Amino acid sequence: MEKGSSVVCVNDKFPPYAGSKGEKLPIKDRLYTIRELTIMPEKGLAVRLEEIVNTPETYKLSNGGTIYFECAFDITRFIEIQSDIDID
């Protein structure tokens, strides 16, 4: 997966606190476009999507610290859609 890749959400089961600050979340079986690949603190590789832009917020980390960023979504929630169509 890379910036510009088309992906489908395959897992929209979020913990109860997800979206508690008004964040928009991806919905299963919907098509999205990767806007950015990033590393989520304490989670790993994640994506931000063209179709979902959230306002940066302050989030608490498990070590007691905080971080200010736009939420991103674990990359394993998505599968990439391959296009084999050539347009000449």
C-alpha positions in Angstrom: 0.0 0.0 0.0 1.1 3.5 -0.7 -0.2 7.0 -1.1 -2.9 7.0 -3.7 -3.8 3.3 -3.3 -7.4 2.3 -3.3 -8.4 0.3 -0.3 -11.6 -1.2 1.2 -12.2 -1.2 4.9 -12.6 -4.8 6.2 -12.8 -4.1 9.9 -14.8 -1.2 11.4 -15.0 -2.7 14.9 -13.5 0.1 17.0 -13.1 0.2 20.8 -15.9 2.2 22.6 -13.7 5.3 23.0 -13.0 5.6 19.3 -14.8 8.6 17.9 -15.4 10.0 21.3 -13.9 13.3 20.2 -16.1 13.5 17.1 -13.6 11.7 14.8 -15.0 10.3 11.6 -14.2 6.6 11.3 -14.0 4.3 8.3 -17.0 2.0 7.5 -16.7 -1.6 6.5 -17.0 -2.4 2.8 -16.5 1.2 1.7 -13.8 2.3 -0.8 -11.2 4.8 0.4 -8.0 6.3 -1.0 -4.8 6.5 1.1 -3.8 10.1 1.7 -0.8 9.3 4.0 1.0 6.4 5.6 2.2 7.2 9.2 3.3 5.5 12.4 0.6 5.6 15.1 2.1 5.9 18.6 1.9 2.5 20.4 0.1 0.9 17.4 2.4 0.8 14.4 1.8 1.5 10.7 -1.4 3.3 9.9 -3.1 5.3 7.2 -5.0 8.5 6.8 -7.6 8.6 4.1 -8.6 11.2 1.4 -12.3 10.7 2.3 -11.9 11.1 6.0 -10.1 14.2 7.4 -10.3 14.7 11.1 -9.2 17.7 13.2 -6.0 17.1 15.1 -6.7 16.4 18.8 -4.7 15.7 22.0 -4.6 12.0 22.8 -3.3 10.2 26.0 -0.5 7.6 25.7 -0.3 4.6 27.9 3.0 5.9 29.5 1.0 9.0 30.8 2.3 11.3 28.0 0.1 13.1 25.4 0.4 13.6 21.7 -1.4 16.1 19.4 -2.2 14.7 16.0 -4.9 13.7 13.5 -6.1 10.2 14.2 -5.0 7.5 11.7 -6.3 4.0 11.2 -4.4 0.7 11.6 -3.3 -0.5 8.2 -4.7 -4.0 8.9 -8.2 -2.6 8.8 -7.9 -2.3 5.0 -7.2 -4.4 1.9 -5.8 -2.9 -1.2 -7.8 -3.0 -4.4 -5.8 -3.8 -7.5 -6.8 -2.4 -10.8 -5.7 -4.4 -13.9 -7.4 -2.1 -16.3 -5.2 -0.4 -18.9 -6.7 2.7 -20.5 -4.9 3.5 -23.8 
